[in-house]
């Protein structure tokens, strides 16, 4: 199905088109999106959308003090500093480099700070022998990182865009993931961490917008993460670097500058393979990760405004492999409904795995079919990105469908 046809069908569902599937004027089609210039379009109606208005971010020191997770880690009462996600990633690597003399950071252009400036200043502070550029070869970056990690070093490699991780696929899947298993645990590459910017940014097109996490979530021997905010990025990245398994950290690049929080200055590690319940509710469980969390937050706000008495439970999965099925199942056993969303295409996406797992665990408690809200099954488009995205409105419709089944 072509993107313009999809957009007009979505509009038809919202009551904005008289004939289903009819192509509408460009101005009308552009409005059915969570990224819209008109905040009066149904069902948005004046709601402030996106990460800039999110209530999930820890924007104040008092919000940090109130975080139960940060209190448990012992950093909630310490000094904080205002950071965007790019700076939080930099801070995590800085802690790793300071506390581990074997750690090195490398990749294309990282010595001068990288294209997103995540490694800015590290070469000046830790030396060019520990922070260095590589040739433009993702397969070579991954292969070198595996060799370095196998010799006991902490290798923090950057793939400049997640879209270009595929040349390194063989090295990651057939070498890094299997290194410990095939040697009977005599050798391992647990010191390997690969960072890579992922997901849509508004103008990246099909080579700078993809979310390939599901490819790697199929591989035993790897850990796969995707943080949603600066506080999460620092804690999860530091935990990934120190975890004794090869780990891939997908960083939603649209959040590098747009997500800003008060971040604890001290080092801390957030638990891997542990989901976080961001909002409790009794009627439907809504699950996502990365930048998708903010579209889900907006969808929930619209549902709870339009359906008084309904409450939604929002869960950030955080770790995609191995993921926290127990927390999701516990929530679904309470609510009886599940909506899963991610930016990657729907077909064979990670939402299908989660839906199948929860169906097995919670079948007798489900009140409606599990809903998936995902990217369309097309290459990531440029001018039609708005219609590809699993935005707040599409999620709103899925929650309504689940509740009214």
C-alpha positions as CSV (number, residue, x, y, z in Angstrom):
1,X,0.0,0.0,0.0
2,X,1.4,3.4,-0.9
3,X,2.0,6.0,1.8
4,X,-0.5,8.6,0.4
5,X,-3.2,5.9,0.2
6,X,-2.5,4.9,3.8
7,X,-2.7,8.6,4.9
8,X,-6.1,9.1,3.3
9,X,-7.5,5.8,4.8
10,X,-6.3,7.0,8.3
11,X,-8.1,10.3,7.7
12,X,-11.2,8.4,6.6
13,X,-11.2,6.5,9.9
14,X,-11.1,9.8,11.8
15,X,-14.2,11.1,10.1
16,X,-12.3,13.7,8.0
17,X,-13.0,12.1,4.7
18,X,-16.4,11.2,3.2
19,X,-15.0,8.4,1.0
20,X,-12.7,5.7,2.4
21,X,-9.4,5.6,0.5
22,X,-10.1,8.8,-1.4
23,X,-7.0,11.0,-1.9
24,X,-7.3,14.3,-0.1
25,X,-5.6,17.6,-0.6
26,X,-2.1,17.7,0.7
27,X,-2.9,20.2,3.5
28,X,-5.6,17.9,4.8
29,X,-3.5,14.8,4.7
30,X,-0.6,16.4,6.5
31,X,-2.8,17.0,9.6
32,X,-3.4,13.4,10.6
33,X,-0.2,13.0,12.6
34,X,1.2,13.6,16.0
35,X,3.6,16.0,14.4
36,X,1.1,18.6,13.2
37,X,0.9,22.3,12.8
38,X,-2.8,22.3,13.7
39,X,-3.5,21.3,17.3
40,X,-7.3,21.4,16.8
41,X,-7.4,18.2,14.7
42,X,-9.3,15.4,16.2
43,X,-8.5,13.8,18.6
44,X,-5.6,16.1,19.5
45,X,-7.8,19.2,20.3
46,X,-5.2,21.5,21.8
47,X,-3.1,18.9,23.6
48,X,0.6,19.7,23.8
49,X,2.4,16.9,22.1
50,X,5.9,15.4,22.1
51,X,8.9,15.2,24.3
52,X,9.1,19.0,24.9
53,X,5.9,18.8,26.9
54,X,6.4,15.4,28.5
55,X,5.6,14.9,32.1
56,X,7.8,11.8,32.2
57,X,11.1,13.7,32.1
58,X,12.9,14.5,35.4
59,X,13.2,18.2,34.6
60,X,13.7,19.4,38.2
61,X,15.9,18.5,41.1
62,X,12.8,17.6,43.1
63,X,11.7,15.2,40.4
64,X,15.1,13.4,40.7
65,X,14.7,13.3,44.5
66,X,11.3,11.7,44.0
67,X,12.5,9.0,41.7
68,X,12.2,5.7,43.5
69,X,14.7,4.0,41.2
70,X,17.3,6.7,41.7
71,X,16.7,6.6,45.4
72,X,17.3,2.8,45.4
73,X,20.6,3.4,43.5
74,X,21.7,6.0,46.1
75,X,22.1,9.0,43.7
76,X,18.8,10.8,44.1
77,X,20.1,13.1,46.8
78,X,23.4,13.9,45.2
79,X,24.4,16.7,42.8
80,X,22.6,16.9,39.5
81,X,23.3,18.7,36.2
82,X,21.0,19.7,33.4
83,X,21.9,17.5,30.4
84,X,20.4,16.5,27.1
85,X,20.7,12.9,26.0
86,X,23.8,13.5,24.0
87,X,25.6,15.0,27.0
88,X,24.3,12.1,29.2
89,X,25.8,9.6,26.8
90,X,29.1,11.5,26.9
91,X,29.0,11.5,30.7
92,X,28.5,7.7,30.9
93,X,31.5,7.1,28.6
94,X,33.5,9.6,30.7
95,X,32.8,7.6,33.8
96,X,33.7,4.3,32.1
97,X,37.0,5.7,30.8
98,X,37.9,7.2,34.2
99,X,37.2,4.0,36.1
100,X,38.5,1.4,33.6
101,X,42.0,1.9,32.1
102,X,41.3,-0.8,29.5
103,X,38.3,1.0,28.0
104,X,38.6,2.7,24.6
105,X,36.1,4.6,22.4
106,X,36.4,4.4,18.6
107,X,34.3,4.7,15.4
108,X,33.9,7.0,12.5
109,X,34.7,10.7,13.4
110,X,34.5,10.0,17.2
111,X,37.9,11.7,17.9
112,X,36.5,15.1,17.1
113,X,33.2,14.4,18.9
114,X,31.2,12.5,16.3
115,X,28.5,13.7,14.0
116,X,26.1,14.1,17.0
117,X,28.9,15.3,19.3
118,X,28.3,12.5,21.8
119,X,32.1,12.0,22.3
120,X,33.1,15.6,22.3
121,X,36.0,16.4,24.6
122,X,36.9,12.8,25.3
123,X,40.0,12.7,23.1
124,X,41.4,15.8,24.8
125,X,40.8,14.4,28.3
126,X,41.8,10.7,27.8
127,X,44.2,10.8,24.9
128,X,44.1,9.9,21.2
129,X,45.3,6.4,22.0
130,X,42.0,5.7,23.8
131,X,39.7,7.8,21.7
132,X,40.3,7.4,18.0
133,X,38.8,7.4,14.5
134,X,38.4,4.3,12.4
135,X,38.2,3.9,8.6
136,X,34.7,4.0,7.1
137,X,34.0,0.3,7.5
138,X,31.4,-0.9,9.9
139,X,32.5,-4.5,9.4
140,X,36.0,-3.5,10.4
141,X,34.8,-1.5,13.4
142,X,32.9,-4.5,14.7
143,X,35.6,-7.0,13.9
144,X,38.3,-4.8,15.6
145,X,36.0,-4.3,18.7
146,X,35.5,-8.1,19.0
147,X,39.3,-8.7,18.8
148,X,39.9,-6.0,21.4
149,X,37.3,-7.3,23.8
150,X,38.5,-10.9,23.4
151,X,41.9,-9.7,24.7
152,X,40.3,-8.3,27.9
153,X,39.7,-4.7,26.9
154,X,36.5,-2.7,27.3
155,X,35.6,-1.8,23.7
156,X,33.0,1.0,23.2
157,X,32.4,1.1,19.5
158,X,30.2,3.6,17.6
159,X,28.3,2.8,14.4
160,X,27.5,6.3,13.1
161,X,23.9,5.4,12.1
162,X,22.0,2.3,12.9
163,X,21.1,2.1,9.2
164,X,24.7,1.2,8.5
165,X,25.1,-1.5,11.1
166,X,24.2,-4.2,8.5
167,X,27.7,-4.5,7.0
168,X,28.7,-5.5,10.6
169,X,25.9,-8.0,10.9
170,X,28.0,-11.0,10.4
171,X,30.7,-9.9,12.9
172,X,28.0,-9.2,15.5
173,X,25.8,-12.2,15.0
174,X,28.2,-14.9,14.0
175,X,31.2,-13.8,16.1
176,X,30.4,-11.6,19.0
177,X,27.2,-13.3,20.0
178,X,28.7,-16.8,19.8
179,X,32.2,-16.2,21.1
180,X,31.6,-17.5,24.6
181,X,29.4,-20.4,23.6
182,X,31.7,-21.8,20.9
183,X,34.7,-21.7,23.3
184,X,32.9,-23.4,26.1
185,X,33.3,-20.2,28.1
186,X,37.1,-20.2,27.8
187,X,37.0,-16.9,26.0
188,X,34.4,-14.1,25.7
189,X,33.8,-10.6,24.3
190,X,31.8,-9.4,27.2
191,X,33.7,-6.1,27.2
192,X,32.1,-5.2,23.9
193,X,29.5,-2.4,23.7
194,X,28.2,-1.0,20.4
195,X,26.4,2.4,20.5
196,X,24.4,3.5,17.5
197,X,21.9,6.4,16.8
198,X,18.6,5.1,15.5
199,X,15.0,5.9,14.6
200,X,13.3,8.7,12.9
201,X,14.4,12.3,13.1
202,X,12.0,14.0,10.7
203,X,14.2,14.3,7.6
204,X,16.4,11.2,7.5
205,X,14.8,9.3,4.8
206,X,15.4,5.6,4.4
207,X,19.1,5.6,5.1
208,X,19.1,7.6,8.3
209,X,15.9,6.7,10.1
210,X,15.6,2.9,10.6
211,X,15.0,1.0,13.8
212,X,16.7,-2.4,13.3
213,X,16.5,-3.6,16.9
214,X,14.3,-6.7,16.0
215,X,17.1,-8.1,13.8
216,X,19.4,-8.4,16.8
217,X,16.6,-9.4,19.3
218,X,16.6,-12.7,17.5
219,X,20.2,-13.5,18.4
220,X,21.1,-15.4,21.6
221,X,24.3,-14.1,23.2
222,X,23.5,-10.4,22.7
223,X,21.8,-7.8,24.9
224,X,19.9,-5.0,23.2
225,X,18.8,-1.7,24.8
226,X,17.0,1.5,23.8
227,X,16.8,4.4,26.3
228,X,14.1,7.1,26.3
229,X,15.8,10.0,28.1
230,X,19.1,11.4,29.5
231,X,18.8,9.8,32.9
232,X,18.0,6.5,31.3
233,X,20.7,6.8,28.7
234,X,23.5,7.4,31.3
235,X,22.4,4.6,33.6
236,X,21.7,2.0,30.9
237,X,24.8,2.8,28.9
238,X,27.1,2.5,31.9
239,X,25.4,-0.7,32.8
240,X,25.8,-2.0,29.3
241,X,29.5,-1.1,29.2
242,X,30.1,-3.0,32.5
243,X,27.8,-6.0,31.7
244,X,29.8,-9.2,31.0
245,X,28.0,-9.7,27.7
246,X,28.2,-8.0,24.2
247,X,25.6,-5.3,24.2
248,X,24.1,-3.0,21.5
249,X,22.7,0.3,22.7
250,X,20.3,1.9,20.2
251,X,20.0,5.6,20.9
252,X,17.0,7.5,19.4
253,X,18.8,10.4,17.8
254,X,15.8,12.7,17.8
255,X,16.2,12.7,21.6
256,X,19.8,13.8,21.6
257,X,18.9,17.5,21.9
258,X,15.1,17.4,22.5
259,X,15.1,15.3,25.8
260,X,16.6,17.3,28.7
261,X,16.7,16.3,32.3
262,X,18.4,16.9,35.6
263,X,20.9,14.0,35.6
264,X,22.8,12.8,38.7
265,X,26.5,13.7,38.4
266,X,27.6,10.6,40.3
267,X,27.9,7.3,38.3
268,X,25.0,4.8,38.5
269,X,23.8,1.8,36.6
270,X,20.2,1.1,35.8
271,X,19.1,-2.6,35.8
272,X,19.2,-4.3,32.4
273,X,16.3,-6.6,31.4
274,X,14.0,-4.7,33.8
275,X,11.0,-2.7,32.5
276,X,9.8,0.4,34.2
277,X,6.2,1.2,34.9
278,X,5.9,4.9,34.1
279,X,2.2,5.2,34.9
280,X,-0.1,2.8,36.6
281,X,-3.6,2.1,35.3
282,X,-6.4,-0.5,35.5
283,X,-7.9,-0.8,32.1
284,X,-5.2,-1.3,29.4
285,X,-1.5,-1.9,29.3
286,X,0.5,0.2,26.8
287,X,4.1,-0.9,26.1
288,X,6.9,0.8,24.1
289,X,10.5,1.9,24.3
290,X,12.8,4.7,23.1
291,X,11.3,7.8,21.6
292,X,8.0,6.0,21.0
293,X,7.2,6.4,24.7
294,X,6.3,10.0,24.2
295,X,3.7,9.2,21.5
296,X,2.2,6.6,23.9
297,X,2.1,9.2,26.7
298,X,0.1,11.6,24.5
299,X,-2.2,8.8,23.3
300,X,-3.0,7.9,27.0
301,X,-3.6,11.6,27.8
302,X,-6.2,11.8,25.0
303,X,-7.9,8.5,26.0
304,X,-8.2,9.5,29.6
305,X,-9.5,12.9,28.6
306,X,-12.1,11.5,26.2
307,X,-13.1,8.4,28.3
308,X,-13.6,9.5,31.9
309,X,-12.8,6.8,34.4
310,X,-10.5,4.8,32.1
311,X,-6.9,4.6,33.2
312,X,-3.9,3.2,31.2
313,X,-0.8,1.6,32.5
314,X,2.4,2.8,30.6
315,X,5.5,0.6,30.5
316,X,8.9,1.4,29.1
317,X,10.5,-2.0,28.2
318,X,14.1,-0.4,28.1
319,X,15.8,-3.7,27.4
320,X,14.7,-5.5,24.3
321,X,16.8,-8.5,24.7
322,X,16.5,-10.2,27.1
323,X,13.2,-8.4,27.8
324,X,11.1,-8.2,31.0
325,X,8.1,-10.4,30.0
326,X,7.2,-10.9,33.7
327,X,6.5,-7.2,34.3
328,X,4.3,-6.9,31.2
329,X,2.4,-10.1,32.0
330,X,1.8,-8.9,35.6
331,X,0.3,-5.7,34.2
332,X,-1.8,-7.5,31.5
333,X,-3.2,-9.9,34.1
334,X,-4.5,-6.9,35.9
335,X,-5.8,-4.8,32.9
336,X,-6.8,-7.6,30.5
337,X,-5.6,-5.6,27.5
338,X,-2.3,-4.8,25.7
339,X,-1.2,-2.3,23.1
340,X,2.4,-2.5,21.9
341,X,4.1,0.1,19.8
342,X,7.4,0.7,18.0
343,X,8.8,2.6,15.0
344,X,10.1,-0.4,13.1
345,X,7.7,-2.0,10.6
346,X,4.9,-4.1,12.0
347,X,5.6,-7.3,10.0
348,X,8.0,-9.5,12.1
349,X,8.6,-6.5,14.4
350,X,9.5,-6.9,18.1
351,X,5.8,-6.2,19.0
352,X,4.9,-9.6,17.4
353,X,7.3,-11.4,19.8
354,X,5.9,-9.6,22.8
355,X,2.3,-10.2,21.7
356,X,2.9,-13.9,21.3
357,X,4.6,-14.2,24.7
358,X,1.9,-12.4,26.5
359,X,-0.9,-14.3,24.7
360,X,0.7,-17.5,26.0
361,X,1.1,-16.2,29.5
362,X,-2.2,-14.3,29.9
363,X,-4.6,-15.9,27.4
364,X,-7.4,-16.5,30.0
365,X,-7.2,-13.0,31.3
366,X,-7.2,-11.1,27.9
367,X,-10.4,-9.1,27.3
368,X,-9.5,-8.2,23.7
369,X,-6.9,-9.0,21.0
370,X,-3.5,-7.6,21.5
371,X,-3.0,-4.4,19.4
372,X,0.2,-3.6,17.6
373,X,0.9,0.0,16.5
374,X,4.0,0.1,14.3
375,X,5.7,1.6,11.3
376,X,4.2,0.7,7.9
377,X,5.7,-2.2,6.0
378,X,7.6,0.1,3.5
379,X,11.1,1.5,3.4
380,X,11.2,4.5,5.8
381,X,9.9,7.4,3.7
382,X,11.1,11.0,3.5
383,X,8.2,13.3,2.6
384,X,5.6,10.8,3.9
385,X,7.3,10.1,7.2
386,X,4.4,11.5,9.1
387,X,2.1,8.8,7.8
388,X,4.7,6.1,8.4
389,X,5.1,6.9,12.1
390,X,3.1,5.1,14.8
391,X,2.0,8.5,16.2
392,X,-0.2,9.4,19.1
393,X,-3.3,9.4,17.0
394,X,-2.8,5.9,15.7
395,X,-2.0,4.7,19.2
396,X,-5.2,6.4,20.5
397,X,-7.3,4.5,17.9
398,X,-5.6,1.2,18.9
399,X,-6.4,1.8,22.6
400,X,-10.0,2.7,21.7
401,X,-10.3,-0.5,19.7
402,X,-8.9,-2.5,22.6
403,X,-11.3,-0.9,25.1
404,X,-14.4,-1.2,22.9
405,X,-13.8,-4.8,21.7
